[in-house]
Amino acid sequence: MVLKTDVLNIKDPVNITEGAEDGAFVHGFFLEGAGWDLGSGTEQGSLTDMVLKDLHPELPVMHVSSIER
């Protein structure tokens, strides 16, 4: 088994009304030395260069599940 992590385009966990069908939604993770650019609509976000004076930007909500290897 390995963990599969998908970063969602949801910044605030309050916007999630139901639990995940499989796995779990997690939040509260931070980046160091990088930034996160939210995607628009169904487009997935991506890592970006860090913004000056924003030392620890928070990641959006992530969906973590296990898959068979």
N, CA, C and O atoms as a GROMACS GRO file, in nm:
protein
  276
    1MET      N    1   0.084  -0.117   0.000
    1MET     CA    2   0.000   0.000   0.000
    1MET      C    3   0.089   0.124   0.000
    1MET      O    4   0.194   0.127   0.064
    2VAL      N    5   0.046   0.225  -0.071
    2VAL     CA    6   0.113   0.355  -0.071
    2VAL      C    7   0.007   0.464  -0.056
    2VAL      O    8  -0.111   0.441  -0.083
    3LEU      N    9   0.050   0.581  -0.012
    3LEU     CA   10  -0.044   0.692   0.003
    3LEU      C   11  -0.050   0.773  -0.126
    3LEU      O   12   0.052   0.802  -0.187
    4LYS      N   13  -0.170   0.807  -0.165
    4LYS     CA   14  -0.193   0.893  -0.281
    4LYS      C   15  -0.248   1.025  -0.227
    4LYS      O   16  -0.347   1.026  -0.154
    5THR      N   17  -0.184   1.135  -0.263
    5THR     CA   18  -0.225   1.266  -0.213
    5THR      C   19  -0.264   1.356  -0.328
    5THR      O   20  -0.186   1.376  -0.422
    6ASP      N   21  -0.384   1.410  -0.323
    6ASP     CA   22  -0.432   1.507  -0.422
    6ASP      C   23  -0.458   1.638  -0.349
    6ASP      O   24  -0.534   1.643  -0.252
    7VAL      N   25  -0.393   1.745  -0.395
    7VAL     CA   26  -0.416   1.878  -0.337
    7VAL      C   27  -0.537   1.938  -0.408
    7VAL      O   28  -0.536   1.955  -0.530
    8LEU      N   29  -0.640   1.970  -0.332
    8LEU     CA   30  -0.764   2.023  -0.387
    8LEU      C   31  -0.755   2.175  -0.404
    8LEU      O   32  -0.665   2.238  -0.350
    9ASN      N   33  -0.847   2.232  -0.478
    9ASN     CA   34  -0.854   2.378  -0.496
    9ASN      C   35  -0.942   2.443  -0.391
    9ASN      O   36  -1.012   2.540  -0.419
   10ILE      N   37  -0.940   2.389  -0.270
   10ILE     CA   38  -1.023   2.440  -0.161
   10ILE      C   39  -0.930   2.491  -0.052
   10ILE      O   40  -0.859   2.413   0.011
   11LYS      N   41  -0.931   2.621  -0.030
   11LYS     CA   42  -0.841   2.682   0.069
   11LYS      C   43  -0.893   2.667   0.211
   11LYS      O   44  -0.815   2.644   0.303
   12ASP      N   45  -1.024   2.679   0.231
   12ASP     CA   46  -1.083   2.677   0.365
   12ASP      C   47  -1.154   2.543   0.389
   12ASP      O   48  -1.245   2.509   0.314
   13PRO      N   49  -1.114   2.466   0.492
   13PRO     CA   50  -1.178   2.336   0.516
   13PRO      C   51  -1.325   2.345   0.555
   13PRO      O   52  -1.396   2.244   0.552
   14VAL      N   53  -1.373   2.463   0.592
   14VAL     CA   54  -1.515   2.480   0.625
   14VAL      C   55  -1.602   2.456   0.502
   14VAL      O   56  -1.719   2.421   0.515
   15ASN      N   57  -1.546   2.475   0.381
   15ASN     CA   58  -1.622   2.457   0.258
   15ASN      C   59  -1.647   2.311   0.223
   15ASN      O   60  -1.721   2.282   0.129
   16ILE      N   61  -1.587   2.218   0.297
   16ILE     CA   62  -1.611   2.075   0.274
   16ILE      C   63  -1.725   2.032   0.366
   16ILE      O   64  -1.713   2.039   0.488
   17THR      N   65  -1.834   1.987   0.306
   17THR     CA   66  -1.953   1.956   0.385
   17THR      C   67  -1.964   1.808   0.421
   17THR      O   68  -2.033   1.774   0.517
   18GLU      N   69  -1.899   1.719   0.345
   18GLU     CA   70  -1.910   1.575   0.370
   18GLU      C   71  -1.770   1.515   0.382
   18GLU      O   72  -1.673   1.572   0.333
   19GLY      N   73  -1.762   1.400   0.446
   19GLY     CA   74  -1.636   1.328   0.456
   19GLY      C   75  -1.599   1.264   0.323
   19GLY      O   76  -1.682   1.251   0.234
   20ALA      N   77  -1.475   1.225   0.312
   20ALA     CA   78  -1.428   1.161   0.189
   20ALA      C   79  -1.485   1.020   0.179
   20ALA      O   80  -1.502   0.951   0.279
   21GLU      N   81  -1.516   0.977   0.056
   21GLU     CA   82  -1.567   0.842   0.033
   21GLU      C   83  -1.462   0.739   0.071
   21GLU      O   84  -1.492   0.639   0.136
   22ASP      N   85  -1.339   0.764   0.031
   22ASP     CA   86  -1.226   0.680   0.069
   22ASP      C   87  -1.112   0.772   0.112
   22ASP      O   88  -1.093   0.877   0.052
   23GLY      N   89  -1.038   0.734   0.212
   23GLY     CA   90  -0.931   0.818   0.262
   23GLY      C   91  -0.984   0.927   0.354
   23GLY      O   92  -1.086   0.910   0.420
   24ALA      N   93  -0.912   1.039   0.356
   24ALA     CA   94  -0.949   1.149   0.445
   24ALA      C   95  -0.908   1.282   0.385
   24ALA      O   96  -0.814   1.289   0.306
   25PHE      N   97  -0.979   1.387   0.424
   25PHE     CA   98  -0.939   1.523   0.390
   25PHE      C   99  -0.852   1.574   0.505
   25PHE      O  100  -0.891   1.564   0.621
   26VAL      N  101  -0.737   1.630   0.472
   26VAL     CA  102  -0.647   1.683   0.576
   26VAL      C  103  -0.612   1.828   0.540
   26VAL      O  104  -0.609   1.866   0.423
   27HIS      N  105  -0.584   1.907   0.644
   27HIS     CA  106  -0.544   2.045   0.623
   27HIS      C  107  -0.451   2.085   0.737
   27HIS      O  108  -0.440   2.015   0.837
   28GLY      N  109  -0.385   2.198   0.721
   28GLY     CA  110  -0.294   2.246   0.824
   28GLY      C  111  -0.148   2.224   0.791
   28GLY      O  112  -0.063   2.242   0.878
   29PHE      N  113  -0.116   2.186   0.668
   29PHE     CA  114   0.022   2.168   0.627
   29PHE      C  115   0.076   2.298   0.568
   29PHE      O  116   0.002   2.373   0.505
   30PHE      N  117   0.203   2.323   0.589
   30PHE     CA  118   0.268   2.445   0.542
   30PHE      C  119   0.387   2.411   0.454
   30PHE      O  120   0.447   2.304   0.467
   31LEU      N  121   0.420   2.502   0.365
   31LEU     CA  122   0.538   2.489   0.279
   31LEU      C  123   0.649   2.576   0.335
   31LEU      O  124   0.625   2.670   0.410
   32GLU      N  125   0.772   2.543   0.297
   32GLU     CA  126   0.885   2.626   0.333
   32GLU      C  127   0.975   2.637   0.210
   32GLU      O  128   1.019   2.535   0.156
   33GLY      N  129   1.001   2.759   0.165
   33GLY     CA  130   1.086   2.780   0.048
   33GLY      C  131   1.013   2.766  -0.083
   33GLY      O  132   1.077   2.758  -0.188
   34ALA      N  133   0.881   2.762  -0.081
   34ALA     CA  134   0.800   2.750  -0.202
   34ALA      C  135   0.664   2.812  -0.176
   34ALA      O  136   0.631   2.844  -0.062
   35GLY      N  137   0.586   2.828  -0.280
   35GLY     CA  138   0.450   2.877  -0.269
   35GLY      C  139   0.356   2.782  -0.340
   35GLY      O  140   0.401   2.688  -0.407
   36TRP      N  141   0.227   2.804  -0.327
   36TRP     CA  142   0.128   2.720  -0.394
   36TRP      C  143   0.035   2.810  -0.473
   36TRP      O  144  -0.022   2.905  -0.420
   37ASP      N  145   0.020   2.779  -0.602
   37ASP     CA  146  -0.069   2.852  -0.691
   37ASP      C  147  -0.196   2.770  -0.708
   37ASP      O  148  -0.192   2.661  -0.765
   38LEU      N  149  -0.309   2.820  -0.658
   38LEU     CA  150  -0.436   2.749  -0.671
   38LEU      C  151  -0.475   2.736  -0.818
   38LEU      O  152  -0.455   2.829  -0.896
   39GLY      N  153  -0.530   2.622  -0.854
   39GLY     CA  154  -0.581   2.606  -0.989
   39GLY      C  155  -0.718   2.671  -1.000
   39GLY      O  156  -0.776   2.711  -0.899
   40SER      N  157  -0.768   2.683  -1.121
   40SER     CA  158  -0.900   2.741  -1.140
   40SER      C  159  -0.994   2.633  -1.192
   40SER      O  160  -0.962   2.562  -1.287
   41GLY      N  161  -1.108   2.621  -1.128
   41GLY     CA  162  -1.206   2.520  -1.169
   41GLY      C  163  -1.153   2.380  -1.142
   41GLY      O  164  -1.116   2.349  -1.029
   42THR      N  165  -1.150   2.297  -1.244
   42THR     CA  166  -1.100   2.160  -1.228
   42THR      C  167  -0.950   2.151  -1.251
   42THR      O  168  -0.891   2.044  -1.232
   43GLU      N  169  -0.887   2.259  -1.293
   43GLU     CA  170  -0.742   2.260  -1.316
   43GLU      C  171  -0.670   2.249  -1.182
   43GLU      O  172  -0.703   2.319  -1.087
   44GLN      N  173  -0.571   2.161  -1.176
   44GLN     CA  174  -0.498   2.139  -1.051
   44GLN      C  175  -0.396   2.249  -1.028
   44GLN      O  176  -0.337   2.300  -1.123
   45GLY      N  177  -0.375   2.286  -0.903
   45GLY     CA  178  -0.276   2.386  -0.865
   45GLY      C  179  -0.135   2.330  -0.879
   45GLY      O  180  -0.115   2.215  -0.915
   46SER      N  181  -0.036   2.415  -0.848
   46SER     CA  182   0.103   2.371  -0.862
   46SER      C  183   0.194   2.450  -0.769
   46SER      O  184   0.158   2.557  -0.720
   47LEU      N  185   0.314   2.395  -0.746
   47LEU     CA  186   0.415   2.465  -0.669
   47LEU      C  187   0.468   2.584  -0.749
   47LEU      O  188   0.479   2.577  -0.872
   48THR      N  189   0.500   2.692  -0.680
   48THR     CA  190   0.557   2.810  -0.743
   48THR      C  191   0.674   2.858  -0.659
   48THR      O  192   0.701   2.806  -0.551
   49ASP      N  193   0.742   2.959  -0.710
   49ASP     CA  194   0.847   3.023  -0.632
   49ASP      C  195   0.785   3.089  -0.510
   49ASP      O  196   0.669   3.132  -0.514
   50MET      N  197   0.862   3.098  -0.403
   50MET     CA  198   0.808   3.159  -0.282
   50MET      C  199   0.788   3.308  -0.299
   50MET      O  200   0.860   3.373  -0.375
   51VAL      N  201   0.691   3.362  -0.229
   51VAL     CA  202   0.663   3.504  -0.228
   51VAL      C  203   0.745   3.564  -0.114
   51VAL      O  204   0.745   3.511  -0.003
   52LEU      N  205   0.813   3.675  -0.140
   52LEU     CA  206   0.893   3.737  -0.037
   52LEU      C  207   0.809   3.769   0.087
   52LEU      O  208   0.695   3.814   0.075
   53LYS      N  209   0.865   3.746   0.202
   53LYS     CA  210   0.804   3.771   0.333
   53LYS      C  211   0.686   3.680   0.365
   53LYS      O  212   0.621   3.697   0.468
   54ASP      N  213   0.656   3.585   0.279
   54ASP     CA  214   0.555   3.482   0.309
   54ASP      C  215   0.634   3.353   0.332
   54ASP      O  216   0.648   3.270   0.242
   55LEU      N  217   0.685   3.338   0.454
   55LEU     CA  218   0.780   3.231   0.483
   55LEU      C  219   0.720   3.093   0.490
   55LEU      O  220   0.786   2.995   0.455
   56HIS      N  221   0.596   3.082   0.535
   56HIS     CA  222   0.532   2.951   0.551
   56HIS      C  223   0.389   2.953   0.500
   56HIS      O  224   0.295   2.955   0.580
   57PRO      N  225   0.370   2.953   0.368
   57PRO     CA  226   0.232   2.954   0.315
   57PRO      C  227   0.163   2.820   0.342
   57PRO      O  228   0.225   2.714   0.337
   58GLU      N  229   0.033   2.828   0.371
   58GLU     CA  230  -0.045   2.708   0.401
   58GLU      C  231  -0.092   2.642   0.271
   58GLU      O  232  -0.133   2.709   0.177
   59LEU      N  233  -0.084   2.510   0.269
   59LEU     CA  234  -0.135   2.433   0.156
   59LEU      C  235  -0.287   2.428   0.163
   59LEU      O  236  -0.344   2.435   0.272
   60PRO      N  237  -0.354   2.414   0.049
   60PRO     CA  238  -0.499   2.394   0.052
   60PRO      C  239  -0.532   2.257   0.112
   60PRO      O  240  -0.441   2.182   0.149
   61VAL      N  241  -0.659   2.225   0.122
   61VAL     CA  242  -0.704   2.096   0.173
   61VAL      C  243  -0.654   1.986   0.079
   61VAL      O  244  -0.656   2.001  -0.043
   62MET      N  245  -0.610   1.876   0.139
   62MET     CA  246  -0.560   1.762   0.059
   62MET      C  247  -0.648   1.641   0.084
   62MET      O  248  -0.700   1.622   0.194
   63HIS      N  249  -0.663   1.559  -0.018
   63HIS     CA  250  -0.734   1.431  -0.006
   63HIS      C  251  -0.627   1.322  -0.008
   63HIS      O  252  -0.557   1.305  -0.107
   64VAL      N  253  -0.615   1.249   0.103
   64VAL     CA  254  -0.515   1.143   0.117
   64VAL      C  255  -0.588   1.010   0.123
   64VAL      O  256  -0.680   0.991   0.202
   65SER      N  257  -0.544   0.917   0.038
   65SER     CA  258  -0.604   0.783   0.037
   65SER      C  259  -0.491   0.681   0.013
   65SER      O  260  -0.381   0.717  -0.028
   66SER      N  261  -0.521   0.557   0.039
   66SER     CA  262  -0.421   0.452   0.015
   66SER      C  263  -0.460   0.375  -0.110
   66SER      O  264  -0.578   0.352  -0.137
   67ILE      N  265  -0.359   0.335  -0.185
   67ILE     CA  266  -0.382   0.254  -0.305
   67ILE      C  267  -0.289   0.133  -0.301
   67ILE      O  268  -0.183   0.136  -0.239
   68GLU      N  269  -0.330   0.029  -0.366
   68GLU     CA  270  -0.248  -0.091  -0.372
   68GLU      C  271  -0.133  -0.071  -0.470
   68GLU      O  272  -0.153  -0.020  -0.580
   69ARG      N  273  -0.018  -0.109  -0.429
   69ARG     CA  274   0.100  -0.090  -0.515
   69ARG      C  275   0.120  -0.205  -0.607
   69ARG      O  276   0.215  -0.205  -0.686
   0.00000   0.00000   0.00000
